[in-house]
Amino acid sequence: MRSAALPGWLYILFLTMLATATDEFVIAGVLPAVADDLGVSVAAAGQLVTVFAVVYAVGAPALSVVCERFPKRTVLVVGLLLFVLANVAAAISPGYWSLMAARVVASLCAAVVASAVFATAAAGAPEGAQGRYLGVVTAGMTAALFSGVPLGSWLGGVFGWRATFWSIAAVGAVAAAGVVAAAPAVLGGAPAPLRERLKPLRDRSVLRLVAVTFLAASGGLMFYTYLGPYTAEVAGGSYGLLSFVLFLVGAAGLAGALLSGRAADSWGPQRSLRRVLAGHAIALALAAGLIFSGIGNRYVLTAVIACWAVFAWALTPPVQGSILAAAGPAAGMTALSLNISGLYLGTGIAAAVGGAVVGTLGVPYVPLTAAVLMTLAFLLAPAAPRPRNVILKTAQGAAQR
């Protein structure tokens, strides 16, 4: 039986996630130009990336609590329009601090938009296809790594760094128009006291899944952060090889996000989540074994990295589906934003812990440390509920005895 064709509005949400994810990372490719133009050090310019991630992580839950009761299409349109204005402000910034302020506003808008995107995709999906829809919007984030970010960096190199922000603003404007024209009407949550709207922040099942995301992000993104030194350690320092590996990570990650969405629909989000985490831990263990074994074959290296990338970017659909099931649709946006915060905090920890590992033990211990963190995430992940038919058979057997 063939799957139903995906609706056009889902591709608009894909484009939306592509724009917001590109905005976070793209400045890394034009840091020297930004630093030179604004008269600051490259290290100071690098804080524009850090601030975006930190504000995103902290602001997502707070703003989602406020926006939970509004229709998701309204949240998306307003959030995207403000996101566009923030990137226009970044493009015309006369100095460092005005650019920093524009990045803060863009980050807050991106955080709200991302939560609303996931909530809209889940609510608009037909029965049995929620994972597939979440996989498509997750693929928008993944695609930013090997399409949006390189393209934005190229524009910045050819036309100047300000062109990068103009291009992101243009994509955001197209996405906003698409949301107005085609996005499904997803109602906001019913009016409720603040204590009730904050319930996901106290829900142990939700917090447990957020902790799983934090550990998984810490492990997986630690390996990604130091993928260049790892590749050089295994197979030499060829720039051509590293470029191919980075492209491979993006392509395999895109496939992983889409396949994971389908798996979540077939197996259920919790069962799919545990299998993704187990596969991810095994892939990292293989990466550790490869570097300790001394095998320098680049074909083996690319096979291991491709395997890792599939599982690394397969996390979001099943964990978001599990979060929604735990929190319920009324508080879904707040719970999803909390999970996104766990993801971004894990990203920050990954770089810091990975740097400490490299500085004290060396590059070979990065995938080993990452594998340990991923194993902890697997052990913490909730067990999948037993299928209903299995429960009925067990009950019938007990009654007969």
C-alpha positions in Angstrom: 0.0 0.0 0.0 1.5 3.4 -1.1 1.8 6.2 1.4 -0.4 9.2 0.8 1.3 12.2 -0.8 2.6 14.8 1.7 0.6 18.1 1.7 2.2 21.3 0.4 2.1 23.0 3.8 4.5 20.5 5.2 7.1 21.6 2.7 6.5 25.2 3.9 7.3 24.0 7.4 10.4 22.3 6.1 11.5 25.6 4.5 10.8 27.4 7.8 13.0 25.1 9.7 15.7 25.4 7.0 15.7 29.2 7.4 15.8 29.2 11.3 18.5 26.5 11.5 20.6 28.2 8.8 20.4 31.5 10.8 22.0 29.8 13.8 25.0 28.3 12.1 25.6 30.4 8.9 27.5 33.2 10.6 30.3 30.7 11.5 31.2 30.8 7.8 31.6 34.6 7.6 33.2 35.3 11.1 36.4 36.8 9.7 34.5 39.2 7.5 32.2 40.2 10.3 35.1 40.8 12.7 37.0 42.8 10.1 34.1 45.0 9.1 32.9 45.7 12.7 36.4 46.1 14.1 36.2 43.3 16.7 38.2 40.1 17.2 37.2 36.8 15.6 36.7 35.5 19.1 34.2 38.3 19.9 32.4 37.7 16.6 32.1 34.0 17.5 30.0 35.0 20.5 27.3 35.9 18.0 26.9 32.1 17.5 27.1 31.3 21.2 24.5 34.0 22.2 22.1 32.7 19.6 22.2 29.2 21.0 22.0 30.2 24.6 19.1 32.6 24.1 17.3 29.9 22.0 17.7 27.3 24.8 16.6 29.6 27.6 13.9 31.5 25.7 12.1 28.6 24.0 10.2 27.3 27.1 9.3 30.7 28.5 8.0 32.1 25.2 6.1 28.8 24.4 4.2 29.0 27.7 3.0 32.5 26.7 2.2 31.4 23.1 0.6 28.1 23.9 -2.9 29.5 24.0 -2.7 31.2 20.6 -3.5 29.5 17.2 -0.3 28.0 15.9 -0.7 29.6 12.5 -0.8 33.0 14.1 2.3 32.2 16.2 4.1 31.0 13.1 3.2 34.1 11.0 4.0 36.6 13.7 7.2 34.8 14.7 8.4 34.6 11.1 7.7 38.2 10.4 9.7 39.3 13.5 12.4 36.8 12.4 12.6 38.5 9.0 12.8 42.0 10.6 15.5 40.8 13.0 17.6 39.5 10.1 17.0 42.8 8.2 18.3 44.6 11.3 21.3 42.3 11.3 22.0 43.0 7.6 22.0 46.8 8.2 23.7 46.8 11.7 26.2 49.6 12.0 28.1 48.0 14.8 28.8 44.9 16.9 26.3 45.5 19.7 23.4 46.3 17.3 24.2 43.1 15.5 24.2 41.2 18.8 20.8 42.6 19.7 19.4 41.6 16.3 20.8 38.0 16.9 19.1 37.9 20.3 15.7 38.8 18.7 16.2 36.4 15.8 17.0 33.6 18.3 13.9 34.2 20.3 11.7 34.2 17.2 13.4 31.1 15.9 12.7 29.3 19.2 9.0 30.1 19.2 8.7 29.3 15.5 10.4 25.9 15.8 8.1 24.8 18.7 5.1 25.9 16.7 6.3 24.1 13.6 6.6 20.8 15.4 3.3 21.2 17.1 1.6 22.1 13.8 3.2 19.1 11.9 2.1 16.7 14.7 -1.5 18.1 14.9 -1.9 18.3 11.1 -0.7 14.7 10.5 -3.3 12.0 9.7 -3.6 9.1 12.1 -0.5 6.9 11.9 1.6 9.4 10.1 2.7 11.8 12.9 6.3 10.4 12.9 6.6 10.8 9.1 5.4 14.5 9.3 7.8 15.2 12.2 10.6 13.6 10.2 10.0 16.0 7.3 10.3 19.1 9.4 13.3 17.7 11.2 14.9 17.2 7.8 14.7 21.0 7.3 17.1 21.4 10.2 19.4 18.7 8.8 19.3 20.2 5.3 20.6 23.5 6.7 23.9 21.8 7.6 24.8 20.9 4.0 22.7 23.3 1.9 21.6 26.5 3.7 24.8 27.0 5.7 27.2 26.5 2.7 25.1 28.6 0.4 24.8 31.4 3.0 28.5 31.3 3.5 29.1 31.4 -0.2 26.8 34.5 -0.6 28.7 36.1 2.3 32.0 35.5 0.6 30.9 36.8 -2.8 28.6 39.7 -1.9 29.7 40.4 1.7 28.5 39.1 5.0 25.4 41.3 5.1 24.1 39.5 2.0 23.9 36.3 4.2 21.3 37.9 6.5 19.4 39.5 3.6 19.1 36.0 2.0 17.8 34.5 5.3 15.3 37.3 5.6 14.1 36.6 2.1 13.6 32.9 2.8 11.8 33.7 6.0 9.4 36.0 4.2 8.6 33.3 1.6 8.0 30.9 4.5 5.6 33.4 6.2 3.7 33.9 3.0 3.4 30.1 2.6 2.2 29.7 6.1 -0.5 32.3 5.5 -1.6 30.6 2.3 -1.5 27.0 3.2 -0.8 26.1 6.9 -3.6 24.1 8.7 -5.6 25.9 11.4 -4.3 24.4 14.6 -6.1 25.9 17.6 -4.2 27.1 20.7 -4.6 25.5 24.1 -7.7 26.3 26.2 -7.3 29.2 28.6 -5.8 28.0 31.8 -4.0 29.3 34.9 -0.2 29.8 34.6 0.4 26.9 36.9 -1.5 24.6 34.5 0.4 25.9 31.5 3.7 25.2 33.3 2.7 21.6 34.0 5.0 20.1 31.4 7.9 21.7 33.2 7.0 19.6 36.3 6.0 16.4 34.5 8.5 13.7 35.3 7.8 11.8 32.1 8.4 14.9 30.1 11.6 15.8 32.0 12.9 12.3 31.6 12.6 12.5 27.9 14.3 16.0 27.9 17.2 14.4 29.9 17.4 11.7 27.2 17.6 14.4 24.5 20.3 16.3 26.6 22.5 13.2 26.9 22.0 12.1 23.3 22.8 15.6 22.0 25.8 15.8 24.3 27.2 12.6 22.9 26.3 12.8 19.3 27.2 16.5 18.8 30.4 16.0 20.7 31.5 13.6 18.0 30.2 16.0 15.2 32.1 19.0 16.7 35.4 17.1 16.6 34.7 15.2 13.4 37.5 17.1 11.6 40.3 16.1 14.0 38.8 12.6 14.2 38.9 12.2 10.4 42.5 13.5 10.3 43.5 11.1 13.1 42.1 8.1 11.3 42.9 8.7 7.6 45.1 11.7 7.4 44.4 15.4 7.0 43.0 15.6 3.4 40.7 18.6 3.0 39.0 16.8 0.1 38.2 13.8 2.4 36.9 16.1 5.2 34.7 18.0 2.7 33.3 14.7 1.5 32.7 13.4 5.0 30.8 16.6 6.0 28.6 16.3 2.9 28.1 12.6 3.7 27.0 13.5 7.2 24.4 15.9 5.8 23.0 13.5 3.2 23.0 10.5 5.6 21.5 12.7 8.4 18.7 13.8 6.0 17.9 10.2 5.2 18.0 9.3 8.9 15.5 12.0 9.8 13.0 10.8 7.1 13.5 7.1 7.8 13.1 7.7 11.5 9.8 9.4 11.1 8.4 6.4 9.2 9.9 4.0 11.9 8.2 6.0 14.6 4.8 5.5 12.8 5.5 1.7 12.4 6.9 0.9 15.8 5.6 3.7 17.9 7.7 6.7 19.1 9.1 5.1 22.3 10.1 1.8 20.8 11.7 3.7 17.8 13.5 6.1 20.2 15.2 3.2 22.1 16.3 1.6 18.8 17.7 4.9 17.5 19.6 5.4 20.8 20.9 1.8 20.7 22.0 2.2 17.1 23.6 5.5 17.8 25.6 4.1 20.8 26.8 1.2 18.7 27.8 3.5 15.8 29.9 5.6 18.2 31.5 2.5 19.7 32.4 1.5 16.1 34.0 4.9 15.6 36.0 4.5 18.8 37.1 1.0 17.8 38.2 2.3 14.4 40.5 4.9 15.7 42.0 2.7 18.4 42.5 -0.2 16.0 44.8 1.9 13.7 42.8 1.0 10.6 43.4 4.0 8.3 41.1 2.9 5.4 39.1 5.9 4.3 36.3 3.6 2.9 35.8 2.0 6.3 35.9 5.5 7.8 33.2 6.9 5.6 31.0 3.8 6.1 31.2 4.2 9.9 30.5 7.9 9.7 27.6 7.4 7.4 26.1 4.8 9.8 26.6 7.2 12.7 25.0 10.1 10.8 21.9 8.2 10.1 21.3 7.5 13.8 22.5 10.9 14.9 19.8 12.8 13.0 17.1 10.1 13.5 16.6 11.2 17.2 14.2 14.1 16.8 11.0 12.4 15.3 10.7 9.7 17.9 11.7 11.9 20.9 9.3 14.6 19.8 6.5 12.1 19.3 7.2 10.6 22.8 7.2 14.1 24.3 3.8 14.9 22.7 2.4 11.6 23.9 3.6 12.3 27.5 2.5 16.0 27.6 -0.8 15.8 25.7 -1.9 18.1 22.8 -3.0 21.0 25.2 0.6 21.5 26.4 2.4 20.1 23.4 4.1 23.3 22.3 5.5 24.0 25.8 6.8 20.5 26.1 8.4 20.5 22.7 10.1 23.8 23.5 11.5 22.3 26.7 12.9 19.4 24.6 14.5 21.9 22.2 16.2 23.5 25.1 17.6 20.2 26.2 18.9 19.8 22.7 20.7 23.2 22.6 22.1 22.8 26.1 23.4 19.4 25.1 25.1 21.1 22.1 26.8 23.5 24.4 28.0 20.8 26.8 29.2 18.7 23.9 31.7 21.3 22.7 32.9 22.0 26.3 33.3 18.4 27.4 34.7 17.3 24.0 37.3 20.1 24.3 38.3 18.8 27.8 38.6 15.3 26.5 40.8 16.3 23.6 42.9 18.4 25.9 43.5 15.7 28.5 43.1 12.3 26.8 43.3 13.0 23.1 41.0 12.8 20.0 40.6 9.0 20.2 38.7 9.3 23.4 36.0 11.6 22.0 33.9 8.9 20.3 34.4 6.7 23.4 33.1 9.4 25.7 30.3 10.1 23.3 29.3 6.4 23.3 29.2 6.4 27.1 26.8 9.3 27.1 24.7 7.7 24.4 24.5 4.5 26.4 23.3 6.5 29.4 20.6 8.1 27.2 19.5 4.6 26.1 19.3 3.4 29.7 17.2 6.4 30.7 14.8 6.2 27.8 11.4 4.9 28.9 10.5 1.3 27.8 8.0 1.1 25.0 4.5 0.0 26.0 3.7 -3.6 25.1 1.4 -4.0 22.1 -2.2 -4.3 23.0 -2.6 -7.8 21.5 0.3 -9.0 23.6 -1.3 -7.6 26.8 -4.6 -9.3 25.9 -2.9 -12.7 25.3 -1.0 -12.4 28.6 -4.2 -11.6 30.5 -6.1 -14.5 28.8 -3.3 -16.9 29.7 -3.3 -15.8 33.3 -7.1 -16.2 33.5 -6.9 -19.7 32.1 -4.3 -20.7 34.7 
